[in-house]
Amino acid sequence: MSAVQEQIATPLFFSDNAVAKVRELVEEEENPDLKLRVFVTGGGCSGFQYGFSFDEDQEEDDTIIEKDGVSLLVDPMSYQYLIGATIDYQEGLQGSQFVVQNPNATTTCGCGSSFSI
């Protein structure tokens, strides 16, 4: 499968690190219904910002990405800004966090959670 076909088949990517961390957090909460939700809201230093939450409920119009038994939810408004992005989990000197590596963002902020298109 070419990279273009793969991107069409899976327009949003869920890294192995993110999958492992979600699985760990779901197991800690002892609630197998929890799913990671990624969303985009207005605000931040660059116009938009990313947010993450855990959600038990999938809305009818959510896009769901499943990998290795872990689910990622994205609402339709946020999805359009995240096509081709990778949801990752990173640990570093500034702490541990879920991050979005988004090829659509034309500028990003040093905080890593704000971007513009």
Backbone as XML, in Angstrom:
<?xml version="1.0"?>
<chain id="A" units="angstrom">
  <residue number="1" name="MET">
    <atom name="N" x="0.857" y="-1.180" z="0.000"/>
    <atom name="CA" x="0.000" y="0.000" z="0.000"/>
    <atom name="C" x="0.894" y="1.231" z="0.000"/>
  </residue>
  <residue number="2" name="SER">
    <atom name="N" x="0.632" y="2.154" z="-0.876"/>
    <atom name="CA" x="1.447" y="3.371" z="-0.935"/>
    <atom name="C" x="1.107" y="4.275" z="0.242"/>
  </residue>
  <residue number="3" name="ALA">
    <atom name="N" x="1.977" y="5.232" z="0.500"/>
    <atom name="CA" x="1.753" y="6.158" z="1.613"/>
    <atom name="C" x="0.472" y="6.958" z="1.405"/>
  </residue>
  <residue number="4" name="VAL">
    <atom name="N" x="0.180" y="7.315" z="0.160"/>
    <atom name="CA" x="-1.033" y="8.076" z="-0.127"/>
    <atom name="C" x="-2.264" y="7.230" z="0.171"/>
  </residue>
  <residue number="5" name="GLN">
    <atom name="N" x="-2.270" y="5.981" z="-0.261"/>
    <atom name="CA" x="-3.409" y="5.115" z="0.014"/>
    <atom name="C" x="-3.569" y="4.893" z="1.514"/>
  </residue>
  <residue number="6" name="GLU">
    <atom name="N" x="-2.455" y="4.716" z="2.210"/>
    <atom name="CA" x="-2.521" y="4.507" z="3.644"/>
    <atom name="C" x="-3.110" y="5.729" z="4.327"/>
  </residue>
  <residue number="7" name="GLN">
    <atom name="N" x="-2.717" y="6.930" z="3.868"/>
    <atom name="CA" x="-3.222" y="8.151" z="4.471"/>
    <atom name="C" x="-4.728" y="8.277" z="4.233"/>
  </residue>
  <residue number="8" name="ILE">
    <atom name="N" x="-5.206" y="7.873" z="3.075"/>
    <atom name="CA" x="-6.641" y="7.922" z="2.800"/>
    <atom name="C" x="-7.366" y="6.898" z="3.675"/>
  </residue>
  <residue number="9" name="ALA">
    <atom name="N" x="-6.782" y="5.704" z="3.790"/>
    <atom name="CA" x="-7.403" y="4.658" z="4.593"/>
    <atom name="C" x="-7.390" y="5.030" z="6.079"/>
  </residue>
  <residue number="10" name="THR">
    <atom name="N" x="-6.333" y="5.663" z="6.546"/>
    <atom name="CA" x="-6.197" y="6.078" z="7.938"/>
    <atom name="C" x="-5.738" y="7.524" z="7.961"/>
  </residue>
  <residue number="11" name="PRO">
    <atom name="N" x="-6.643" y="8.478" z="7.847"/>
    <atom name="CA" x="-6.240" y="9.882" z="7.740"/>
    <atom name="C" x="-5.726" y="10.484" z="9.039"/>
  </residue>
  <residue number="12" name="LEU">
    <atom name="N" x="-5.820" y="9.752" z="10.119"/>
    <atom name="CA" x="-5.311" y="10.218" z="11.403"/>
    <atom name="C" x="-4.529" y="9.069" z="12.012"/>
  </residue>
  <residue number="13" name="PHE">
    <atom name="N" x="-3.339" y="9.353" z="12.503"/>
    <atom name="CA" x="-2.456" y="8.295" z="12.987"/>
    <atom name="C" x="-2.341" y="8.344" z="14.504"/>
  </residue>
  <residue number="14" name="PHE">
    <atom name="N" x="-2.221" y="7.176" z="15.106"/>
    <atom name="CA" x="-2.194" y="6.993" z="16.543"/>
    <atom name="C" x="-0.891" y="6.262" z="16.834"/>
  </residue>
  <residue number="15" name="SER">
    <atom name="N" x="0.118" y="6.947" z="17.388"/>
    <atom name="CA" x="1.439" y="6.345" z="17.570"/>
    <atom name="C" x="1.404" y="5.213" z="18.598"/>
  </residue>
  <residue number="16" name="ASP">
    <atom name="N" x="2.401" y="4.340" z="18.511"/>
    <atom name="CA" x="2.508" y="3.235" z="19.465"/>
    <atom name="C" x="2.660" y="3.759" z="20.886"/>
  </residue>
  <residue number="17" name="ASN">
    <atom name="N" x="3.412" y="4.853" z="21.068"/>
    <atom name="CA" x="3.585" y="5.445" z="22.408"/>
    <atom name="C" x="2.247" y="5.914" z="22.965"/>
  </residue>
  <residue number="18" name="ALA">
    <atom name="N" x="1.444" y="6.561" z="22.117"/>
    <atom name="CA" x="0.136" y="7.052" z="22.569"/>
    <atom name="C" x="-0.790" y="5.884" z="22.903"/>
  </residue>
  <residue number="19" name="VAL">
    <atom name="N" x="-0.790" y="4.857" z="22.066"/>
    <atom name="CA" x="-1.625" y="3.679" z="22.314"/>
    <atom name="C" x="-1.249" y="3.046" z="23.650"/>
  </residue>
  <residue number="20" name="ALA">
    <atom name="N" x="0.063" y="2.890" z="23.894"/>
    <atom name="CA" x="0.527" y="2.269" z="25.143"/>
    <atom name="C" x="0.109" y="3.097" z="26.354"/>
  </residue>
  <residue number="21" name="LYS">
    <atom name="N" x="0.217" y="4.435" z="26.257"/>
    <atom name="CA" x="-0.140" y="5.289" z="27.394"/>
    <atom name="C" x="-1.645" y="5.264" z="27.638"/>
  </residue>
  <residue number="22" name="VAL">
    <atom name="N" x="-2.442" y="5.307" z="26.568"/>
    <atom name="CA" x="-3.900" y="5.238" z="26.744"/>
    <atom name="C" x="-4.268" y="3.912" z="27.410"/>
  </residue>
  <residue number="23" name="ARG">
    <atom name="N" x="-3.670" y="2.810" z="26.927"/>
    <atom name="CA" x="-3.955" y="1.496" z="27.511"/>
    <atom name="C" x="-3.609" y="1.498" z="29.004"/>
  </residue>
  <residue number="24" name="GLU">
    <atom name="N" x="-2.458" y="2.060" z="29.353"/>
    <atom name="CA" x="-2.028" y="2.122" z="30.753"/>
    <atom name="C" x="-3.027" y="2.922" z="31.599"/>
  </residue>
  <residue number="25" name="LEU">
    <atom name="N" x="-3.464" y="4.077" z="31.096"/>
    <atom name="CA" x="-4.405" y="4.914" z="31.838"/>
    <atom name="C" x="-5.776" y="4.255" z="31.969"/>
  </residue>
  <residue number="26" name="VAL">
    <atom name="N" x="-6.228" y="3.588" z="30.916"/>
    <atom name="CA" x="-7.520" y="2.886" z="30.958"/>
    <atom name="C" x="-7.458" y="1.766" z="31.993"/>
  </residue>
  <residue number="27" name="GLU">
    <atom name="N" x="-6.341" y="1.043" z="32.021"/>
    <atom name="CA" x="-6.189" y="-0.040" z="33.006"/>
    <atom name="C" x="-6.146" y="0.514" z="34.425"/>
  </residue>
  <residue number="28" name="GLU">
    <atom name="N" x="-5.471" y="1.652" z="34.632"/>
    <atom name="CA" x="-5.427" y="2.277" z="35.955"/>
    <atom name="C" x="-6.817" y="2.670" z="36.433"/>
  </residue>
  <residue number="29" name="GLU">
    <atom name="N" x="-7.636" y="3.172" z="35.513"/>
    <atom name="CA" x="-9.000" y="3.585" z="35.860"/>
    <atom name="C" x="-9.945" y="2.398" z="35.962"/>
  </residue>
  <residue number="30" name="GLU">
    <atom name="N" x="-9.499" y="1.240" z="35.488"/>
    <atom name="CA" x="-10.311" y="0.011" z="35.485"/>
    <atom name="C" x="-11.652" y="0.233" z="34.792"/>
  </residue>
  <residue number="31" name="ASN">
    <atom name="N" x="-11.596" y="0.974" z="33.671"/>
    <atom name="CA" x="-12.806" y="1.251" z="32.899"/>
    <atom name="C" x="-12.491" y="1.024" z="31.416"/>
  </residue>
  <residue number="32" name="PRO">
    <atom name="N" x="-12.787" y="-0.175" z="30.897"/>
    <atom name="CA" x="-12.448" y="-0.492" z="29.505"/>
    <atom name="C" x="-13.231" y="0.334" z="28.478"/>
  </residue>
  <residue number="33" name="ASP">
    <atom name="N" x="-14.246" y="1.091" z="28.912"/>
    <atom name="CA" x="-15.034" y="1.916" z="27.990"/>
    <atom name="C" x="-14.378" y="3.266" z="27.693"/>
  </residue>
  <residue number="34" name="LEU">
    <atom name="N" x="-13.323" y="3.624" z="28.415"/>
    <atom name="CA" x="-12.683" y="4.919" z="28.201"/>
    <atom name="C" x="-11.966" y="4.963" z="26.861"/>
  </residue>
  <residue number="35" name="LYS">
    <atom name="N" x="-12.117" y="6.114" z="26.178"/>
    <atom name="CA" x="-11.468" y="6.363" z="24.899"/>
    <atom name="C" x="-10.809" y="7.737" z="24.982"/>
  </residue>
  <residue number="36" name="LEU">
    <atom name="N" x="-9.675" y="7.894" z="24.289"/>
    <atom name="CA" x="-9.031" y="9.199" z="24.251"/>
    <atom name="C" x="-9.727" y="10.048" z="23.198"/>
  </residue>
  <residue number="37" name="ARG">
    <atom name="N" x="-10.115" y="11.248" z="23.591"/>
    <atom name="CA" x="-10.724" y="12.188" z="22.652"/>
    <atom name="C" x="-9.731" y="13.315" z="22.405"/>
  </residue>
  <residue number="38" name="VAL">
    <atom name="N" x="-9.480" y="13.605" z="21.124"/>
    <atom name="CA" x="-8.652" y="14.748" z="20.755"/>
    <atom name="C" x="-9.567" y="15.752" z="20.072"/>
  </residue>
  <residue number="39" name="PHE">
    <atom name="N" x="-9.386" y="17.031" z="20.394"/>
    <atom name="CA" x="-10.262" y="18.050" z="19.814"/>
    <atom name="C" x="-9.483" y="19.337" z="19.580"/>
  </residue>
  <residue number="40" name="VAL">
    <atom name="N" x="-10.043" y="20.166" z="18.735"/>
    <atom name="CA" x="-9.466" y="21.458" z="18.410"/>
    <atom name="C" x="-10.463" y="22.521" z="18.857"/>
  </residue>
  <residue number="41" name="THR">
    <atom name="N" x="-9.950" y="23.540" z="19.552"/>
    <atom name="CA" x="-10.798" y="24.655" z="19.965"/>
    <atom name="C" x="-10.130" y="25.953" z="19.529"/>
  </residue>
  <residue number="42" name="GLY">
    <atom name="N" x="-10.914" y="27.003" z="19.459"/>
    <atom name="CA" x="-10.361" y="28.317" z="19.176"/>
    <atom name="C" x="-9.613" y="28.815" z="20.391"/>
  </residue>
  <residue number="43" name="GLY">
    <atom name="N" x="-8.552" y="29.584" z="20.163"/>
    <atom name="CA" x="-7.803" y="30.145" z="21.277"/>
    <atom name="C" x="-6.337" y="29.800" z="21.188"/>
  </residue>
  <residue number="44" name="GLY">
    <atom name="N" x="-5.646" y="29.954" z="22.280"/>
    <atom name="CA" x="-4.211" y="29.702" z="22.297"/>
    <atom name="C" x="-3.469" y="30.850" z="21.652"/>
  </residue>
  <residue number="45" name="CYS">
    <atom name="N" x="-2.165" y="30.771" z="21.643"/>
    <atom name="CA" x="-1.335" y="31.863" z="21.113"/>
    <atom name="C" x="-1.412" y="31.980" z="19.600"/>
  </residue>
  <residue number="46" name="SER">
    <atom name="N" x="-1.792" y="30.901" z="18.910"/>
    <atom name="CA" x="-1.738" y="30.902" z="17.441"/>
    <atom name="C" x="-3.106" y="30.785" z="16.763"/>
  </residue>
  <residue number="47" name="GLY">
    <atom name="N" x="-4.181" y="30.840" z="17.501"/>
    <atom name="CA" x="-5.501" y="30.812" z="16.885"/>
    <atom name="C" x="-6.321" y="29.578" z="17.197"/>
  </residue>
  <residue number="48" name="PHE">
    <atom name="N" x="-5.688" y="28.416" z="17.230"/>
    <atom name="CA" x="-6.358" y="27.162" z="17.588"/>
    <atom name="C" x="-5.502" y="26.456" z="18.628"/>
  </residue>
  <residue number="49" name="GLN">
    <atom name="N" x="-6.131" y="25.591" z="19.393"/>
    <atom name="CA" x="-5.338" y="24.775" z="20.301"/>
    <atom name="C" x="-5.922" y="23.379" z="20.394"/>
  </residue>
  <residue number="50" name="TYR">
    <atom name="N" x="-5.056" y="22.431" z="20.708"/>
    <atom name="CA" x="-5.448" y="21.034" z="20.845"/>
    <atom name="C" x="-5.873" y="20.765" z="22.278"/>
  </residue>
  <residue number="51" name="GLY">
    <atom name="N" x="-6.790" y="19.842" z="22.415"/>
    <atom name="CA" x="-7.195" y="19.394" z="23.735"/>
    <atom name="C" x="-7.352" y="17.890" z="23.736"/>
  </residue>
  <residue number="52" name="PHE">
    <atom name="N" x="-7.199" y="17.309" z="24.915"/>
    <atom name="CA" x="-7.350" y="15.866" z="25.087"/>
    <atom name="C" x="-8.213" y="15.613" z="26.302"/>
  </residue>
  <residue number="53" name="SER">
    <atom name="N" x="-9.056" y="14.605" z="26.222"/>
    <atom name="CA" x="-9.843" y="14.192" z="27.375"/>
    <atom name="C" x="-10.139" y="12.707" z="27.235"/>
  </residue>
  <residue number="54" name="PHE">
    <atom name="N" x="-10.595" y="12.107" z="28.317"/>
    <atom name="CA" x="-11.055" y="10.723" z="28.241"/>
    <atom name="C" x="-12.567" y="10.740" z="28.261"/>
  </residue>
  <residue number="55" name="ASP">
    <atom name="N" x="-13.156" y="9.918" z="27.447"/>
    <atom name="CA" x="-14.599" y="9.910" z="27.258"/>
    <atom name="C" x="-15.082" y="8.466" z="27.177"/>
  </residue>
  <residue number="56" name="GLU">
    <atom name="N" x="-16.191" y="8.182" z="27.840"/>
    <atom name="CA" x="-16.790" y="6.847" z="27.738"/>
    <atom name="C" x="-17.725" y="6.758" z="26.540"/>
  </residue>
  <residue number="57" name="ASP">
    <atom name="N" x="-18.279" y="7.894" z="26.138"/>
    <atom name="CA" x="-19.328" y="7.905" z="25.128"/>
    <atom name="C" x="-18.819" y="8.382" z="23.779"/>
  </residue>
  <residue number="58" name="GLN">
    <atom name="N" x="-19.164" y="7.623" z="22.767"/>
    <atom name="CA" x="-18.867" y="8.013" z="21.397"/>
    <atom name="C" x="-20.117" y="8.660" z="20.822"/>
  </residue>
  <residue number="59" name="GLU">
    <atom name="N" x="-19.969" y="9.878" z="20.283"/>
    <atom name="CA" x="-21.092" y="10.550" z="19.650"/>
    <atom name="C" x="-21.336" y="9.937" z="18.274"/>
  </residue>
  <residue number="60" name="GLU">
    <atom name="N" x="-22.549" y="10.068" z="17.782"/>
    <atom name="CA" x="-22.929" y="9.462" z="16.505"/>
    <atom name="C" x="-22.058" y="9.937" z="15.341"/>
  </residue>
  <residue number="61" name="ASP">
    <atom name="N" x="-21.636" y="11.213" z="15.373"/>
    <atom name="CA" x="-20.862" y="11.751" z="14.258"/>
    <atom name="C" x="-19.352" y="11.767" z="14.512"/>
  </residue>
  <residue number="62" name="ASP">
    <atom name="N" x="-18.894" y="11.139" z="15.596"/>
    <atom name="CA" x="-17.456" y="11.043" z="15.870"/>
    <atom name="C" x="-16.781" y="10.114" z="14.875"/>
  </residue>
  <residue number="63" name="THR">
    <atom name="N" x="-15.538" y="10.409" z="14.559"/>
    <atom name="CA" x="-14.676" y="9.470" z="13.857"/>
    <atom name="C" x="-13.942" y="8.695" z="14.937"/>
  </residue>
  <residue number="64" name="ILE">
    <atom name="N" x="-13.870" y="7.386" z="14.793"/>
    <atom name="CA" x="-13.154" y="6.569" z="15.766"/>
    <atom name="C" x="-11.993" y="5.873" z="15.066"/>
  </residue>
  <residue number="65" name="ILE">
    <atom name="N" x="-10.826" y="5.972" z="15.674"/>
    <atom name="CA" x="-9.648" y="5.287" z="15.174"/>
    <atom name="C" x="-9.262" y="4.274" z="16.240"/>
  </residue>
  <residue number="66" name="GLU">
    <atom name="N" x="-9.197" y="3.011" z="15.846"/>
    <atom name="CA" x="-8.839" y="1.960" z="16.785"/>
    <atom name="C" x="-7.500" y="1.373" z="16.400"/>
  </residue>
  <residue number="67" name="LYS">
    <atom name="N" x="-6.665" y="1.155" z="17.414"/>
    <atom name="CA" x="-5.362" y="0.526" z="17.183"/>
    <atom name="C" x="-5.037" y="-0.316" z="18.399"/>
  </residue>
  <residue number="68" name="ASP">
    <atom name="N" x="-4.774" y="-1.579" z="18.172"/>
    <atom name="CA" x="-4.386" y="-2.503" z="19.246"/>
    <atom name="C" x="-5.363" y="-2.471" z="20.424"/>
  </residue>
  <residue number="69" name="GLY">
    <atom name="N" x="-6.652" y="-2.370" z="20.128"/>
    <atom name="CA" x="-7.666" y="-2.413" z="21.170"/>
    <atom name="C" x="-7.905" y="-1.105" z="21.896"/>
  </residue>
  <residue number="70" name="VAL">
    <atom name="N" x="-7.268" y="-0.026" z="21.459"/>
    <atom name="CA" x="-7.430" y="1.286" z="22.085"/>
    <atom name="C" x="-8.128" y="2.193" z="21.078"/>
  </residue>
  <residue number="71" name="SER">
    <atom name="N" x="-9.024" y="3.060" z="21.568"/>
    <atom name="CA" x="-9.808" y="3.911" z="20.676"/>
    <atom name="C" x="-9.500" y="5.388" z="20.870"/>
  </residue>
  <residue number="72" name="LEU">
    <atom name="N" x="-9.493" y="6.089" z="19.734"/>
    <atom name="CA" x="-9.304" y="7.539" z="19.683"/>
    <atom name="C" x="-10.551" y="8.122" z="19.028"/>
  </residue>
  <residue number="73" name="LEU">
    <atom name="N" x="-11.148" y="9.135" z="19.654"/>
    <atom name="CA" x="-12.350" y="9.780" z="19.121"/>
    <atom name="C" x="-12.028" y="11.199" z="18.656"/>
  </residue>
  <residue number="74" name="VAL">
    <atom name="N" x="-12.653" y="11.599" z="17.538"/>
    <atom name="CA" x="-12.498" y="12.955" z="17.022"/>
    <atom name="C" x="-13.855" y="13.436" z="16.520"/>
  </residue>
  <residue number="75" name="ASP">
    <atom name="N" x="-14.273" y="14.619" z="16.954"/>
    <atom name="CA" x="-15.531" y="15.186" z="16.482"/>
    <atom name="C" x="-15.341" y="15.739" z="15.068"/>
  </residue>
  <residue number="76" name="PRO">
    <atom name="N" x="-16.422" y="15.910" z="14.298"/>
    <atom name="CA" x="-16.303" y="16.328" z="12.897"/>
    <atom name="C" x="-15.622" y="17.677" z="12.691"/>
  </residue>
  <residue number="77" name="MET">
    <atom name="N" x="-15.864" y="18.653" z="13.575"/>
    <atom name="CA" x="-15.238" y="19.962" z="13.415"/>
    <atom name="C" x="-13.727" y="19.851" z="13.593"/>
  </residue>
  <residue number="78" name="SER">
    <atom name="N" x="-13.292" y="19.117" z="14.582"/>
    <atom name="CA" x="-11.864" y="18.961" z="14.848"/>
    <atom name="C" x="-11.190" y="18.114" z="13.780"/>
  </residue>
  <residue number="79" name="TYR">
    <atom name="N" x="-11.900" y="17.128" z="13.283"/>
    <atom name="CA" x="-11.339" y="16.180" z="12.317"/>
    <atom name="C" x="-10.756" y="16.887" z="11.094"/>
  </residue>
  <residue number="80" name="GLN">
    <atom name="N" x="-11.454" y="17.909" z="10.601"/>
    <atom name="CA" x="-10.984" y="18.602" z="9.395"/>
    <atom name="C" x="-9.616" y="19.253" z="9.596"/>
  </residue>
  <residue number="81" name="TYR">
    <atom name="N" x="-9.269" y="19.621" z="10.829"/>
    <atom name="CA" x="-7.975" y="20.236" z="11.115"/>
    <atom name="C" x="-6.890" y="19.188" z="11.400"/>
  </residue>
  <residue number="82" name="LEU">
    <atom name="N" x="-7.304" y="17.938" z="11.584"/>
    <atom name="CA" x="-6.370" y="16.898" z="12.019"/>
    <atom name="C" x="-6.053" y="15.860" z="10.955"/>
  </residue>
  <residue number="83" name="ILE">
    <atom name="N" x="-6.601" y="16.002" z="9.743"/>
    <atom name="CA" x="-6.347" y="15.022" z="8.690"/>
    <atom name="C" x="-4.847" y="14.945" z="8.425"/>
  </residue>
  <residue number="84" name="GLY">
    <atom name="N" x="-4.301" y="13.749" z="8.499"/>
    <atom name="CA" x="-2.880" y="13.527" z="8.263"/>
    <atom name="C" x="-2.008" y="13.693" z="9.497"/>
  </residue>
  <residue number="85" name="ALA">
    <atom name="N" x="-2.604" y="14.072" z="10.627"/>
    <atom name="CA" x="-1.837" y="14.308" z="11.851"/>
    <atom name="C" x="-1.554" y="12.995" z="12.580"/>
  </residue>
  <residue number="86" name="THR">
    <atom name="N" x="-0.564" y="13.039" z="13.446"/>
    <atom name="CA" x="-0.224" y="11.909" z="14.304"/>
    <atom name="C" x="-0.437" y="12.321" z="15.749"/>
  </residue>
  <residue number="87" name="ILE">
    <atom name="N" x="-1.179" y="11.508" z="16.484"/>
    <atom name="CA" x="-1.366" y="11.711" z="17.913"/>
    <atom name="C" x="-0.283" y="10.883" z="18.593"/>
  </residue>
  <residue number="88" name="ASP">
    <atom name="N" x="0.547" y="11.542" z="19.391"/>
    <atom name="CA" x="1.690" y="10.874" z="20.004"/>
    <atom name="C" x="1.691" y="11.159" z="21.499"/>
  </residue>
  <residue number="89" name="TYR">
    <atom name="N" x="2.522" y="10.417" z="22.214"/>
    <atom name="CA" x="2.730" y="10.660" z="23.645"/>
    <atom name="C" x="4.223" y="10.791" z="23.846"/>
  </residue>
  <residue number="90" name="GLN">
    <atom name="N" x="4.650" y="11.887" z="24.468"/>
    <atom name="CA" x="6.071" y="12.137" z="24.655"/>
    <atom name="C" x="6.376" y="12.415" z="26.114"/>
  </residue>
  <residue number="91" name="GLU">
    <atom name="N" x="7.533" y="11.925" z="26.524"/>
    <atom name="CA" x="8.032" y="12.204" z="27.863"/>
    <atom name="C" x="9.341" y="12.958" z="27.708"/>
  </residue>
  <residue number="92" name="GLY">
    <atom name="N" x="9.469" y="14.076" z="28.415"/>
    <atom name="CA" x="10.682" y="14.876" z="28.294"/>
    <atom name="C" x="10.907" y="15.720" z="29.526"/>
  </residue>
  <residue number="93" name="LEU">
    <atom name="N" x="11.841" y="16.648" z="29.420"/>
    <atom name="CA" x="12.192" y="17.504" z="30.548"/>
    <atom name="C" x="11.033" y="18.389" z="30.983"/>
  </residue>
  <residue number="94" name="GLN">
    <atom name="N" x="10.152" y="18.740" z="30.046"/>
    <atom name="CA" x="9.018" y="19.613" z="30.374"/>
    <atom name="C" x="7.804" y="18.812" z="30.831"/>
  </residue>
  <residue number="95" name="GLY">
    <atom name="N" x="7.974" y="17.518" z="31.009"/>
    <atom name="CA" x="6.880" y="16.690" z="31.483"/>
    <atom name="C" x="6.417" y="15.710" z="30.423"/>
  </residue>
  <residue number="96" name="SER">
    <atom name="N" x="5.378" y="15.000" z="30.731"/>
    <atom name="CA" x="4.819" y="14.001" z="29.831"/>
    <atom name="C" x="3.478" y="14.491" z="29.329"/>
  </residue>
  <residue number="97" name="GLN">
    <atom name="N" x="3.237" y="14.285" z="28.021"/>
    <atom name="CA" x="1.971" y="14.781" z="27.483"/>
    <atom name="C" x="1.643" y="14.134" z="26.143"/>
  </residue>
  <residue number="98" name="PHE">
    <atom name="N" x="0.366" y="14.144" z="25.841"/>
    <atom name="CA" x="-0.068" y="13.788" z="24.493"/>
    <atom name="C" x="0.197" y="14.997" z="23.609"/>
  </residue>
  <residue number="99" name="VAL">
    <atom name="N" x="0.670" y="14.751" z="22.390"/>
    <atom name="CA" x="0.962" y="15.833" z="21.456"/>
    <atom name="C" x="0.406" y="15.486" z="20.084"/>
  </residue>
  <residue number="100" name="VAL">
    <atom name="N" x="0.199" y="16.524" z="19.290"/>
    <atom name="CA" x="-0.274" y="16.361" z="17.920"/>
    <atom name="C" x="0.825" y="16.836" z="16.984"/>
  </residue>
  <residue number="101" name="GLN">
    <atom name="N" x="1.226" y="15.961" z="16.086"/>
    <atom name="CA" x="2.163" y="16.341" z="15.033"/>
    <atom name="C" x="1.316" y="16.543" z="13.785"/>
  </residue>
  <residue number="102" name="ASN">
    <atom name="N" x="1.070" y="17.810" z="13.455"/>
    <atom name="CA" x="0.084" y="18.148" z="12.443"/>
    <atom name="C" x="0.738" y="18.803" z="11.221"/>
  </residue>
  <residue number="103" name="PRO">
    <atom name="N" x="0.732" y="18.106" z="10.072"/>
    <atom name="CA" x="1.324" y="18.686" z="8.866"/>
    <atom name="C" x="0.519" y="19.854" z="8.299"/>
  </residue>
  <residue number="104" name="ASN">
    <atom name="N" x="-0.724" y="20.039" z="8.759"/>
    <atom name="CA" x="-1.577" y="21.127" z="8.283"/>
    <atom name="C" x="-1.276" y="22.456" z="8.967"/>
  </residue>
  <residue number="105" name="ALA">
    <atom name="N" x="-0.608" y="22.411" z="10.110"/>
    <atom name="CA" x="-0.341" y="23.626" z="10.869"/>
    <atom name="C" x="0.751" y="24.431" z="10.179"/>
  </residue>
  <residue number="106" name="THR">
    <atom name="N" x="0.464" y="25.695" z="9.898"/>
    <atom name="CA" x="1.469" y="26.549" z="9.247"/>
    <atom name="C" x="2.384" y="27.185" z="10.279"/>
  </residue>
  <residue number="107" name="THR">
    <atom name="N" x="1.860" y="27.442" z="11.469"/>
    <atom name="CA" x="2.691" y="27.921" z="12.564"/>
    <atom name="C" x="2.255" y="27.208" z="13.831"/>
  </residue>
  <residue number="108" name="THR">
    <atom name="N" x="3.202" y="27.016" z="14.731"/>
    <atom name="CA" x="2.889" y="26.416" z="16.020"/>
    <atom name="C" x="3.527" y="27.270" z="17.096"/>
  </residue>
  <residue number="109" name="CYS">
    <atom name="N" x="3.076" y="27.092" z="18.294"/>
    <atom name="CA" x="3.589" y="27.858" z="19.419"/>
    <atom name="C" x="4.561" y="26.982" z="20.200"/>
  </residue>
  <residue number="110" name="GLY">
    <atom name="N" x="5.419" y="27.595" z="20.977"/>
    <atom name="CA" x="6.381" y="26.866" z="21.786"/>
    <atom name="C" x="5.729" y="25.941" z="22.785"/>
  </residue>
  <residue number="111" name="CYS">
    <atom name="N" x="4.478" y="26.217" z="23.157"/>
    <atom name="CA" x="3.793" y="25.365" z="24.134"/>
    <atom name="C" x="3.418" y="24.023" z="23.539"/>
  </residue>
  <residue number="112" name="GLY">
    <atom name="N" x="3.386" y="23.944" z="22.200"/>
    <atom name="CA" x="3.087" y="22.678" z="21.543"/>
    <atom name="C" x="1.618" y="22.358" z="21.412"/>
  </residue>
  <residue number="113" name="SER">
    <atom name="N" x="0.752" y="23.185" z="22.017"/>
    <atom name="CA" x="-0.666" y="22.878" z="21.931"/>
    <atom name="C" x="-1.439" y="23.912" z="21.119"/>
  </residue>
  <residue number="114" name="SER">
    <atom name="N" x="-0.757" y="24.907" z="20.582"/>
    <atom name="CA" x="-1.420" y="25.956" z="19.821"/>
    <atom name="C" x="-0.864" y="25.999" z="18.407"/>
  </residue>
  <residue number="115" name="PHE">
    <atom name="N" x="-1.755" y="26.269" z="17.432"/>
    <atom name="CA" x="-1.329" y="26.276" z="16.026"/>
    <atom name="C" x="-2.234" y="27.156" z="15.207"/>
  </residue>
  <residue number="116" name="SER">
    <atom name="N" x="-1.808" y="27.442" z="13.970"/>
    <atom name="CA" x="-2.664" y="28.129" z="13.003"/>
    <atom name="C" x="-2.546" y="27.411" z="11.677"/>
  </residue>
  <residue number="117" name="ILE">
    <atom name="N" x="-3.543" y="27.652" z="10.823"/>
    <atom name="CA" x="-3.579" y="27.008" z="9.500"/>
    <atom name="C" x="-3.596" y="28.072" z="8.430"/>
  </residue>
</chain>
